[in-house]
Amino acid sequence: MSVLGIDIGVYVGGQRDDAAFKRMTVAIERTGAELAHIGRYVYPKLIPIFEAAAEKQFDAEGGGPGGAWSPLSPTYAEWKAKRYPGAPILEATGRLRAALTESMSPFAEREYSDTDFAFGTRNVPYASFHQVGTDRMVARPFFDFGGETERAIAAEGNEALREAARASGLEEFAEVTP
C-alpha cells in the first residue's frame, strides 16, 4: 500500500499557525458566498460606464464600432426641423437621450440584483426601433460601445472582485490582482 499525504497550512515565521489557517478557510468560504452575489458589487459600477458611453454616442451621433448614425431621410429631416428645430438625430423630445444618460430621468430603467442587471429606457417605446432598425427605418444603435467601454467594464469587474474579497476577509491572506 502506498500513501501520499499532503499538509496544507499557514506558516508564520516557520511555525504552523492553525488559527490563521482557520481564518483563511473561513474567508475562502465567505468569498465563495460573496461571489455568488457578485452583482451587488459589479452592477452599480456599470451604470455610470453605460451612461458615459451613451453620452458619447449621442454627442457624436454614433461613432462606435458601427460608425456614425445614418442621416435622416430628407422628408423626415424637413418634418423634424419644423417641429423640433435644431434637435440632433435621436433627440426630438430628449426622452431617449435622458433615459440612457441620466439615472434620475423618469425615462431611465436602472435595476439590478445579485444576479440580474437592466439598463435601458422606460416609457420610450420607440427606443428598440432605433437600436435595431425596422423595415422602414435604418438602425441607429445607441448601444454600440467599443474597446474603451469594454476596458472600463473589465476594470470595474476586477475592482468588484477585490471588494468581494475584502468583504469576506480574504484580503488578509492574498492580494487580488487583475
N, C-alpha and C positions, 0 to 999 in steps of 0.2 A: 504494500500500500504506500502511495506517495501522497504527501500532504503539502499544500502550498499555503502559507499563512501571509496575510497582509495586515499590517498595522497602520491604521490611519489615525493620526492625532495631530494636535497642535503642540509645538515645542517652542518654549520661550527660554532663551539662554541655554539651550541644550537640555532642558528639563521638560518633561511632558507636562502640559497644562490641561488637565481634564476639564476644568471649569471653562476655560477659553474654548475648548473643543465643543462643549455642550452649547455655549453661546453661539458658536458658529453654526452648528447644526440647526438650532432654533432659527437663526437668522436666515439660513438657506430655505427652511420650510416657510418662513414668513415671506421670503422673496417670491417663492412659488405662488403663494396666495395673492401677493401684491400684483404679480404679473398676470394673474387671472383677471384682474381688474385694471389692466394697463390703460384702458380707455379713459379712466378718470385722470390720468397723468398726461396722455397724449392729446386727446381730442380738444381740450380747451386751448392748447397751444396751436392747433391747426387753424382755428377761426381767424386770427389776425393774418396768418400767412395767406389763406384763401382770399380774404378781403383785400389785402395789398395787391395780390396778383390780379384780381378782378379790376381793381382801380387802374392798374397799368393797362389792362386790356381796353377799358373804356377810354382812358386818356389817349391811347394810340389808335383807337378804333380798330382793334385787332392787333396783330403783330406778334402773336405767339408762334409756335411751330407751324401752325396752319396759315400764317401770313395775315395781311391786312383784310379787314372785312370788305366784302364786295360793296361797291357804291349802290345807292338806291336807284331804283328804276326812275327814268325821267318823269313818268306820270306820278309816282308816289312822292318823289322829291318835290314836285310842284305843289301837290296837295299838302305835304308836311310843312313846306315853307310858309304857306298861308295860315295854317293852324298852330304851328309851333315854330315860329321864326327863330333861326339860329340854333335850334336844338340839334346836337350831333346824332350820328347813327345810333340807334337803340335807346335814344334818350328823349323821346317825345314828351312823356309825362314825368320822367325821372324816377318812376317806381322801380323799374328793373335795376338801374344802377344803385339806387338806395338799398334795395333788397340784398344786393350782392356785396356791397362795400360798407354798410353801416349796420352793425349788430342791433342797434336800438331802433332801427326802422320798423314801422308796423308791417312792412312787407318782407322782412327778413325771417327766414327759418333757420334757427340755430338750436339744435337739440343733440344731446349726447348722453350716453350712459357708459357703463363699464365696457360694453361690447358693441354699441351702435353709435353711428355718427350721421347726422343730417345737416347739410349746409345747402341752403338754397333760398327759394322765394316762397312767399305766402301771399295768396290773392293776386298773383301776377300770372294768370292762366296762359298767357302767350309766351312765357319765358322759354319753355321747351321747344316751341316752334322756331324761335331764333337760334337756339343752341344746335338743333339738328336739321333745321330746314323743313320744308314741305314740298309738295309737288308744284306749288305756286310761288314759293319763296326760297331763296338761297339760304343756306346756313350761315350764321354769323356767330360762331361759338365764343362765348364769353368764358367758358371753361376750356381754355387752350393754353395751358401753362407749360413752360419749358424747364430746362435744367436748373435755373436759379430757384424756382419754386420747389422742384424735387429735392435739391440740396438743402433748402430750408426745412422741408418736411423731415428729411433724414436727420438733420441736426437736432430738431426738436424731439424726434423719436429717441435719439440717443440720450438726450437730456432727461426725457421721461423715464427711461430705464435707470438712469442714475438716481432719479428721485425715488423710484420704487425701491431700489437697493438701499438708499438712505432710510426710507420709511420702515424697512424691515430690519434694519440694524446690520446688514451685511457689509456696509461700507467700512466698518471697523476692521474687517479681515481682508478686504481686497479692494483695490482701486478698479473701478469700472471705467474702461476707456472705449471710445468709439471704434 
